[in-house]
């Protein structure tokens, strides 16, 4: 009883905790994020058309048909109302149809792989506009950004000019991650051994937060970076500063960056070894590693050869002869797959032994 007077003032302070929240998702600075925010609002309002009346009717029925209300109508023989059935079934059905139509159209219009066709609601992308390409690698636990058209790279720092299309190619060095700049566009996954794509545009200058939105291990909480949206002139100056800072990111340097480390400070590189991103995406940065693309090409060629010869193709689950020769395409020290092809990122000590008529892994 004595604690009640103290708890009431504290309860009034509870809304102050919302001061730590950000409304950036509903008030972003990029056109795609604006469209996504509008979609969230529209969908929420549409669903509230059902939720609000239902909650209001619950309160109304509880009040009207309370035990002490002797004037409430009593109809024990009532069991059906065509008008009520139409309302109960038609309203949700119409809302579901509307949500389905909006979902289908927005899924295509806001496809991250689709090049943007407008800068904002009132401006189209100029035919001569050249997008800024950024290659993104999610490392443990940091972000690597490579600008292939400028020959530079940064760690945990991203910059782009406003009102200019942005094209991101994303991959990961080890585990799956998620690239997210709430002010720019919705999140997209970055996965090892493959490349995902994201198109976007930023419309307002500013210094925005970017981070990983997919748990990826011990240093996940430190996978933050700053996204600088600046004018064209300021972006050119930023590129010049990165180039003036010196430093080269080669394959050996990448392997060092890829080692797990948390809360990594901003790093800049004035030059980047050509093809580094493709090697990272194919998991063949280190010397002697076989690229996944080469493995798939070799496997596809073997499959077509078997088909042309009318022979069945071999899979990892099929038994193999103990004396099966190692293909000439095998790199020295590479581990083998069931089809006799080297696995990416492996060494000589990982070569499998053969037991009976199967290879062990």
C-alpha positions as CSV (number, residue, x, y, z in Angstrom):
1,X,0.0,0.0,0.0
2,X,2.8,2.4,0.8
3,X,4.4,1.8,-2.6
4,X,1.4,2.9,-4.7
5,X,2.0,6.6,-4.3
6,X,5.6,6.2,-5.5
7,X,4.7,4.0,-8.5
8,X,2.2,6.4,-10.0
9,X,4.7,9.2,-10.7
10,X,7.1,6.7,-12.1
11,X,4.5,5.3,-14.4
12,X,4.0,8.8,-15.8
13,X,7.7,8.8,-16.7
14,X,7.5,5.5,-18.6
15,X,6.7,7.2,-22.0
16,X,10.1,9.0,-21.6
17,X,11.7,5.7,-22.4
18,X,10.4,6.1,-26.0
19,X,12.9,9.0,-26.3
20,X,15.5,6.4,-27.2
21,X,13.6,5.2,-30.2
22,X,14.1,6.5,-33.7
23,X,11.4,7.2,-36.3
24,X,13.8,6.9,-39.2
25,X,11.9,4.0,-40.8
26,X,8.8,6.2,-41.2
27,X,10.8,9.4,-42.0
28,X,13.8,8.2,-44.1
29,X,16.0,10.1,-46.5
30,X,15.9,7.8,-49.5
31,X,13.1,7.3,-52.0
32,X,12.9,3.5,-51.8
33,X,12.8,3.8,-48.0
34,X,10.0,6.4,-48.3
35,X,8.0,4.0,-50.4
36,X,8.6,1.1,-48.0
37,X,7.6,3.3,-45.1
38,X,4.4,4.3,-46.9
39,X,3.7,0.7,-47.5
40,X,4.0,-0.1,-43.8
41,X,1.7,2.8,-42.9
42,X,-0.9,1.8,-45.6
43,X,-0.9,-1.9,-44.5
44,X,-1.2,-0.9,-40.8
45,X,-4.1,1.4,-41.5
46,X,-5.8,-1.2,-43.7
47,X,-5.6,-3.8,-40.9
48,X,-6.8,-1.3,-38.3
49,X,-10.0,-1.1,-40.3
50,X,-10.7,-4.6,-38.8
51,X,-8.9,-4.3,-35.5
52,X,-10.5,-1.0,-34.3
53,X,-14.1,-2.0,-34.9
54,X,-13.6,-5.4,-33.3
55,X,-12.1,-3.9,-30.2
56,X,-14.8,-1.2,-30.0
57,X,-17.5,-3.8,-30.4
58,X,-16.0,-5.9,-27.6
59,X,-16.3,-3.0,-25.3
60,X,-19.8,-2.1,-26.5
61,X,-21.1,-5.7,-26.1
62,X,-19.5,-6.0,-22.6
63,X,-21.2,-2.7,-21.5
64,X,-24.6,-3.3,-23.2
65,X,-25.1,-6.9,-22.2
66,X,-23.8,-6.6,-18.7
67,X,-25.6,-8.5,-16.0
68,X,-27.0,-5.3,-14.3
69,X,-28.5,-4.0,-17.5
70,X,-32.1,-5.2,-17.4
71,X,-33.1,-3.2,-20.5
72,X,-30.8,-5.1,-22.9
73,X,-32.7,-7.0,-25.6
74,X,-33.0,-10.7,-25.1
75,X,-33.5,-12.9,-28.2
76,X,-32.9,-16.6,-27.3
77,X,-34.3,-17.8,-30.7
78,X,-32.0,-15.6,-32.8
79,X,-29.5,-17.5,-34.8
80,X,-28.8,-15.9,-38.2
81,X,-28.5,-12.5,-39.9
82,X,-27.7,-12.3,-43.6
83,X,-26.6,-8.7,-43.3
84,X,-24.3,-9.5,-40.4
85,X,-22.8,-12.5,-42.3
86,X,-22.0,-10.3,-45.3
87,X,-20.2,-7.7,-43.1
88,X,-18.3,-10.4,-41.2
89,X,-17.0,-12.1,-44.3
90,X,-16.9,-9.4,-46.9
91,X,-14.9,-6.8,-45.0
92,X,-11.9,-9.1,-44.2
93,X,-12.1,-10.6,-47.7
94,X,-11.8,-7.2,-49.3
95,X,-9.0,-6.2,-47.1
96,X,-7.1,-9.4,-47.9
97,X,-7.6,-8.8,-51.6
98,X,-6.3,-5.2,-51.3
99,X,-3.3,-6.3,-49.2
100,X,-2.6,-9.0,-51.8
101,X,-2.7,-6.6,-54.7
102,X,-0.5,-4.1,-52.9
103,X,2.0,-6.8,-51.9
104,X,2.2,-8.1,-55.4
105,X,2.8,-4.7,-57.0
106,X,5.2,-3.5,-54.3
107,X,7.2,-6.7,-54.5
108,X,8.0,-5.9,-58.1
109,X,8.3,-2.1,-57.9
110,X,10.5,-2.3,-54.8
111,X,12.6,-5.3,-55.9
112,X,16.1,-4.6,-54.7
113,X,17.6,-6.1,-57.9
114,X,15.6,-3.6,-60.1
115,X,17.4,-0.5,-61.2
116,X,15.6,2.6,-59.9
117,X,13.6,4.6,-62.3
118,X,13.1,7.7,-60.3
119,X,14.9,9.9,-57.8
120,X,11.8,10.7,-55.9
121,X,8.0,11.1,-56.5
122,X,8.5,14.1,-58.8
123,X,11.8,13.3,-60.6
124,X,12.9,10.6,-62.9
125,X,16.4,9.3,-63.3
126,X,18.2,11.1,-66.1
127,X,19.2,8.9,-69.0
128,X,22.8,10.1,-68.7
129,X,23.0,9.4,-64.9
130,X,25.9,7.1,-64.0
131,X,25.2,5.1,-60.9
132,X,27.8,4.8,-58.1
133,X,28.8,1.2,-57.8
134,X,29.8,-0.2,-54.4
135,X,31.0,-3.7,-53.7
136,X,30.2,-4.7,-50.1
137,X,31.8,-7.5,-48.2
138,X,30.5,-8.5,-44.7
139,X,33.6,-9.6,-42.7
140,X,33.9,-10.8,-39.1
141,X,32.9,-8.2,-37.7
142,X,33.3,-5.2,-40.0
143,X,32.1,-3.9,-43.3
144,X,34.4,-3.6,-46.4
145,X,33.3,-1.2,-49.1
146,X,35.0,-1.3,-52.5
147,X,34.4,1.4,-55.1
148,X,35.5,-0.3,-58.4
149,X,35.0,2.7,-60.6
150,X,37.3,4.8,-58.3
151,X,39.8,2.2,-57.3
152,X,39.4,2.8,-53.6
153,X,38.1,0.9,-50.6
154,X,37.1,1.7,-47.0
155,X,36.2,-0.2,-43.8
156,X,33.2,0.9,-41.8
157,X,32.7,4.1,-43.8
158,X,30.4,4.6,-46.7
159,X,29.9,7.8,-48.7
160,X,27.7,8.6,-51.7
161,X,26.4,11.6,-53.5
162,X,22.7,12.6,-53.1
163,X,20.2,12.2,-56.0
164,X,22.4,9.7,-57.8
165,X,21.6,6.0,-58.3
166,X,23.5,3.6,-56.1
167,X,24.2,0.0,-57.0
168,X,25.4,-2.4,-54.3
169,X,26.8,-5.9,-54.9
170,X,27.0,-7.7,-51.6
171,X,28.7,-10.9,-50.3
172,X,30.1,-12.2,-47.1
173,X,33.4,-13.8,-46.2
174,X,32.2,-16.3,-43.6
175,X,28.6,-16.3,-42.2
176,X,25.4,-14.8,-43.5
177,X,24.9,-11.1,-42.6
178,X,22.4,-8.4,-43.3
179,X,23.2,-4.9,-44.7
180,X,20.9,-2.2,-43.4
181,X,20.8,1.6,-43.6
182,X,17.3,2.5,-42.4
183,X,17.4,6.0,-43.9
184,X,18.4,4.7,-47.3
185,X,16.5,1.4,-48.0
186,X,15.4,-1.8,-46.4
187,X,17.8,-4.5,-45.4
188,X,19.3,-7.2,-47.7
189,X,21.2,-10.3,-46.9
190,X,24.9,-10.8,-47.7
191,X,25.8,-14.5,-47.9
192,X,29.1,-16.3,-48.5
193,X,29.7,-17.9,-51.9
194,X,27.1,-15.8,-53.7
195,X,26.3,-12.2,-54.6
196,X,23.1,-10.2,-53.8
197,X,22.2,-6.9,-55.3
198,X,20.6,-3.7,-54.0
199,X,19.6,-0.5,-55.9
200,X,18.8,2.7,-54.0
201,X,19.1,6.5,-54.0
202,X,19.6,9.0,-51.1
203,X,17.8,12.3,-51.4
204,X,18.9,14.3,-48.4
205,X,22.5,15.1,-47.2
206,X,23.3,13.7,-43.8
207,X,25.3,11.4,-41.7
208,X,23.3,8.2,-41.3
209,X,23.7,5.0,-39.3
210,X,24.3,1.6,-41.0
211,X,24.7,-1.7,-39.3
212,X,24.2,-5.5,-39.5
213,X,20.7,-6.6,-38.7
214,X,21.5,-10.3,-38.7
215,X,23.3,-11.9,-35.7
216,X,26.6,-13.2,-36.8
217,X,28.7,-14.0,-33.7
218,X,30.6,-12.4,-30.9
219,X,31.4,-9.1,-32.6
220,X,27.9,-8.6,-34.1
221,X,27.0,-5.7,-31.8
222,X,30.0,-3.7,-33.2
223,X,29.2,-4.1,-36.9
224,X,28.2,-0.4,-37.3
225,X,29.3,2.1,-39.9
226,X,28.4,5.7,-40.9
227,X,26.9,6.5,-44.3
228,X,27.7,10.0,-45.5
229,X,25.3,11.4,-48.0
230,X,26.9,14.4,-49.6
231,X,26.8,16.6,-52.6
232,X,28.6,15.7,-55.8
233,X,31.5,18.1,-55.1
234,X,31.8,16.9,-51.5
235,X,31.9,13.3,-52.7
236,X,34.7,14.0,-55.2
237,X,36.6,15.6,-52.3
238,X,36.0,12.6,-50.1
239,X,37.4,10.3,-52.9
240,X,40.4,12.5,-53.2
241,X,41.1,12.3,-49.5
242,X,40.9,8.5,-49.5
243,X,43.3,8.4,-52.5
244,X,45.7,10.9,-50.7
245,X,45.8,8.8,-47.6
246,X,47.7,6.0,-49.3
247,X,47.5,2.3,-48.5
248,X,46.7,-0.6,-50.8
249,X,44.2,-3.4,-50.3
250,X,45.6,-6.5,-51.9
251,X,44.7,-10.1,-51.4
252,X,47.0,-10.5,-48.5
253,X,45.6,-7.4,-46.8
254,X,42.1,-8.8,-47.4
255,X,43.0,-12.0,-45.7
256,X,44.2,-10.0,-42.7
257,X,41.0,-8.0,-42.6
258,X,38.9,-11.1,-42.8
259,X,40.2,-12.4,-39.5
260,X,37.7,-11.9,-36.7
261,X,38.0,-8.5,-34.9
262,X,35.4,-6.4,-33.2
263,X,34.8,-2.6,-33.1
264,X,37.3,-2.0,-36.0
265,X,38.0,1.7,-36.6
266,X,37.5,3.3,-40.0
267,X,40.2,2.3,-42.5
268,X,40.8,3.7,-46.0
269,X,42.7,2.3,-49.0
270,X,43.9,4.4,-51.9
271,X,44.0,1.4,-54.3
272,X,42.5,-2.0,-54.5
273,X,43.7,-5.1,-56.3
274,X,41.4,-5.7,-59.4
275,X,39.0,-8.6,-59.1
276,X,39.3,-8.7,-55.3
277,X,35.5,-8.6,-54.8
278,X,34.9,-11.4,-57.3
279,X,37.6,-13.5,-55.5
280,X,35.9,-12.9,-52.2
281,X,32.5,-13.8,-53.5
282,X,34.0,-17.0,-55.1
283,X,35.9,-17.7,-51.9
284,X,39.3,-18.0,-53.6
285,X,41.3,-15.0,-52.3
286,X,44.2,-17.1,-50.9
287,X,46.8,-18.5,-53.3
288,X,45.9,-22.1,-54.4
289,X,42.2,-21.9,-53.6
290,X,39.8,-23.0,-56.4
291,X,37.1,-20.5,-57.1
292,X,33.5,-21.7,-56.8
293,X,32.7,-20.4,-60.3
294,X,35.5,-22.6,-61.7
295,X,34.1,-25.6,-59.7
296,X,30.6,-25.1,-61.0
297,X,31.9,-24.7,-64.6
298,X,33.9,-27.9,-64.3
299,X,30.9,-29.7,-62.8
300,X,28.6,-28.4,-65.5
301,X,31.1,-29.5,-68.2
302,X,31.3,-33.0,-66.7
303,X,27.6,-33.2,-66.5
304,X,27.1,-32.2,-70.2
305,X,29.9,-34.7,-71.2
306,X,28.1,-37.5,-69.3
307,X,24.8,-36.6,-70.9
308,X,26.3,-36.4,-74.4
309,X,27.8,-39.8,-73.9
310,X,24.6,-41.3,-72.5
311,X,26.2,-42.1,-69.1
312,X,24.6,-41.3,-65.7
313,X,26.1,-38.3,-63.9
314,X,27.8,-38.8,-60.5
315,X,26.8,-37.0,-57.3
316,X,28.3,-36.7,-53.9
317,X,26.1,-39.4,-52.5
318,X,27.1,-42.0,-55.1
319,X,29.9,-44.5,-54.3
320,X,33.3,-43.9,-56.0
321,X,36.1,-46.3,-56.8
322,X,39.0,-46.3,-54.4
323,X,41.4,-46.0,-57.3
324,X,39.6,-43.0,-59.0
325,X,42.3,-40.6,-60.2
326,X,42.3,-37.0,-58.9
327,X,41.4,-34.7,-61.8
328,X,44.1,-32.5,-63.3
329,X,42.1,-29.4,-62.4
330,X,42.8,-30.0,-58.7
331,X,45.0,-27.3,-57.2
332,X,47.9,-28.5,-55.0
333,X,46.7,-29.0,-51.5
334,X,43.0,-28.6,-52.2
335,X,40.4,-30.7,-50.5
336,X,38.2,-32.7,-52.8
337,X,34.4,-32.9,-53.1
338,X,32.6,-36.1,-53.8
339,X,32.9,-35.4,-57.5
340,X,36.7,-35.1,-57.2
341,X,36.7,-31.3,-57.3
342,X,38.6,-29.1,-54.8
343,X,36.6,-27.3,-52.1
344,X,37.2,-23.5,-51.8
345,X,39.5,-22.3,-49.0
346,X,41.2,-25.6,-48.2
347,X,44.8,-26.8,-47.8
348,X,47.0,-29.9,-48.4
349,X,46.4,-31.2,-44.9
350,X,42.6,-31.4,-45.7
351,X,43.0,-33.9,-48.6
352,X,40.5,-36.7,-47.8
353,X,41.4,-40.3,-47.4
354,X,39.7,-43.1,-49.4
355,X,38.1,-45.9,-47.4
356,X,36.6,-48.8,-49.3
357,X,34.8,-47.4,-52.3
358,X,33.8,-44.0,-50.8
359,X,35.7,-40.8,-50.1
360,X,35.5,-39.6,-46.5
361,X,35.1,-35.9,-45.6
